[in-house]
Amino acid sequence: MISVVKHVADVPTVREWGTLIGRSESSLYTLCEINGVAAKAILDLARLLRVNKYSKSSNRLDGLASADPRTVERLLRRAGLTEGVVHDHSVTDLLARQRLIGDDRLLRRIAVLLL
């Protein structure tokens, strides 16, 4: 997940995430399942954290590969960020507000890796 957050470009699919880190798509799904999280949910959280880190623009589409505003809105709704602004939050605040991952222990581990 951290590789997606730190990557220069958006990584919109689990398949592209696997390519980025040299793993198969199926192995990522399995690894995430073993850890009790959906691969797409953790990927979407990583994408939002990446936008939070790199996008200083008020345009919430910046930093996401999708040019379709409906796709971005769906992602933000799934994440619980209905106001549509990602970059105005600290990492800690974004992790607390998001609704993609409910495991507090996992969120604390992510926070430690990012801070």
Residue, then its C-alpha position, 0 to 999 in steps of 0.5 A: m500500500i505504501s508503494v501506491v501512496k509514494h508512487v509518482a502516478d495514480v495506481p487505479t487498479v489492483r492489477e496495476w498495484g501488483t505490477l508496481i510491486g512485482r506481485s500478481e493480482s491474485s496474490l494481492y487479493t489473497l494477502c489482503e484477505i488474509n489480513g481481513v481487508a478488501a484489496k480494492a478498499i486498501l488500494d482506494l485508501a492508498r490512492l486517497l492518501r497519495v492525493n492528500k500527500y501530493s495534490k495541493s490543488s483545490n481540484r479533487l480530480d488532480g492526482l487521480a487517473s479517472a477523468d470522470p467526475r462520477t467515478v471520483e465522487r463514488l470513490l469519495r462517497r465510499a471513503g466517507l469523504t462526501e465534501g470532496v476535499v482530500h488534500d485539506h486533511s492531515v493524514t491522521d484526520l483522513l485516516a480517522r474520517q475514511r470509511l474504507i477500512g474499519d480495522d483500527r489496528l490496521l489504521r494505526r499501522i498505516a499511520v505509523l508507516l506514513l508519519 
